[in-house]
């Protein structure tokens, strides 16, 4: 698989994209995985390579390896950038009791995996 088409294509946006694609292909679910792979690779139509790579890094950090997870991270970043242009985050987002730093979720996942 070292020189596979998918891996070469995934390496263009960055190493974290490549890592996600490799993990999906290793799962070995055939057409389902191929659909996920192409969905991730097609994100470059709307998002920059750096943003996609960053989203893949976040998805890997919380072991959420899916198209939907990556898309969610990209959408959250885009929404945050739009809010910054408007003068910062809205009061509702800033004061949300459900908003937590990603590190807190990583600790919960790590703790849950060690039990």
Secondary structure, 3 states (H helix, E strand, C coil): CCCCHHHHHHHHHCHHHHHHHHHHHHHCCCHHHHHHHHHHHHHHHCCCHHHHHHHHHHHHHCCCCCHHHHHHHHHHHHHHHHHHHCCCCCHHHHCCCCCCCHHHHHHHHHHHHHC
